Amino acid sequence: MKKKTKCKRYAQAITDYVLGEEIDMPKEELMGHLKECAQCRQEATNWQDFQNALRVKEYHARPEVKEKWDRFISELTSPAPACVPTDVGTGRPIDAKGEITLAAGKIYDYLKRTGKVPRPVLREETGLRGEPFYETIGWLVMTEKVLLYEDKQTVYVALTESERQQAQV
């Protein structure tokens, strides 16, 4: 029961921090708790993913993408329709290769400068969230550019030995 009470103390701070608002405790205290508590780390990740989904339109210059997101946001705030359409496959293809290539560059450059880093720190420092982050990490692992290490409850990301040697040249 004490753990729930302790986590409850951090719930609002997690939400405020992820949304970029002022928190009612030192940031170091919140980060310390997130390092210790997997449940609160997941909560923070969920909030980050949700916020990033809402911000997608900021990263696309094309007016049709911005219009789709504006409609989506207005639908979120309006009453639910009596019937939801079921036609699927009418959307625009995603440029996954382009997104992953850009994200891989950010991750690779950061790891060249810093070495082994906790995955949450890498996400925050590169500004990558949600699917693009995890898809890119998966691609970098599969192409043997990075390795993942687990220490207790923290997953670390680092360049492979061959990539570190190549980066030093």
N, C-alpha and C positions, 0 to 999 in steps of 0.2 A: 504494500500500500504506500510506503514511503516513496518508492520510485515514481509512482504515478503523480504524487504530490510534487515531487521535485521537477518532473517533466512538465507538469502543468504550469509551473513558474516560467518555463522557457517558451511555451507555446506562442504567446503574443510576440515575444522578442524574435522568434524565428520568422513569423509572418512579416513583421515590420522590417527586419533586416533584409529579407529576400525582396521585399517590395521597395527597398531603398529608402525607407523611412528611419527616423531616429529611434533607437531602442533605449529602454529604460534600465540598462545595465551596461557595464563595460563590454566592449566587443570581445575582448580576450576571455571573459567569463563565458559568454555564449559559445565561442569557438571551442573552449575547453570542454564544455558540456557536450557539444556535437562530436568531439573526438571520442568521448566515452560512451555515448548513447546511440546505438544503431537505430533505434526507433525514431528518435528526434532527427537524426541525419536523414532518414528516409522521408520524414515529414518535410524537411527543408528541401530535399530533392524534388518532392512532389510540387511544392510551391514554386520552385524555380522553373520546373518544366511547364507548369501552367502559365506563369508569367511570360516565359519565352514564347509560348504558343500565341499569346495575345500580342506580343511585340513583333511577330514575324513580318507584318506589313511594313514596319520601319526599315527592314533590310531589303525590301524590294522596291525598285523605282517604278515598276510598271503600274500604270493606273488601274488596270483590270484586277490586279492582285489586291491593291488597296481597297477597291470597291467591294470585292468579295469579303474581305475581312470586316469592313464596315457593316456589311449586311449580316455577317455572322455575329458580330458583337450586338447589333440591334436585335437579332433573334434571341440572343441570350437574355436580353433584358425585357423582351416582350412575352406575353402569355404563350404557352405551348399550343401549337395547332392541334386540332382534333385528330388529324391524320398526318403522319409523317411520310413523305414520298420514299419509295424504296428503290428507285432507279440508281444504280451505281455505275461508275466508270465514265461519267461525263466530265470529270475534272481534267485539269491540265497536268501533263506529266511533270514530275519533279526532276530537276537537274541534280540528281544525287551525286553523280560523278564530280560535278563542279563544286558542290557543297563540301563533299568529303575531301577533295583536293585542297581547297582553301583551308579547311579545318586542320588537315594533316600538316600543312605548312606552319600554321600557328603553333600546333602542339610540338612539332619537331624543333622549331626555332626556340621555343621555351625550354624544352628538355636539353638542347645543346648548351644553353646558358646556365641551367640550374642543376642538371643531373637528376638523380632519383627524387621524385616528389609524390606526396600523397595525391590520389586521384581527385578528392574534393578540391584541393588547392589548385591542381592543374585546371579543373573546370572553371574555378573562379578567376584565376589569373589569365586564362585565354579567352574568357567571356563566352565559351561554348557551353550550351546547355542541351539537355534532352537527347533526342535521337541523333542529331549530327555529331555530338560528342562521342556517344557510345559506338555509333557506326564507324567513326573514324578510328577510335581506339582499336576496335575489332579489325579493321583493315590494316592498321599499322602492326598489329600482332601477327596477323596472317602473312604479311609480307616481310616479317622478321625485321622490322625497323625498331620495335619496342618490345619490352618484356613487362609483365605484371608480376609484382611481388606482394605477398600477403604477410603482414606482421600483426598478430592479434586480430583486431577488427578493422584494420586500415589496409587498403590496397594501394600500393605504390606503382608508379609508372616510370620507366627509365629506358633510355636508348639501349639497344643491344651493344655488345662489345664491339662488333664490327662497325656499327654506325657511330659509336663514340670515337673510334679510331679515325674513321673517315671524316668526321666533323672537326677533328683536331688538325687535319691536313690543310 
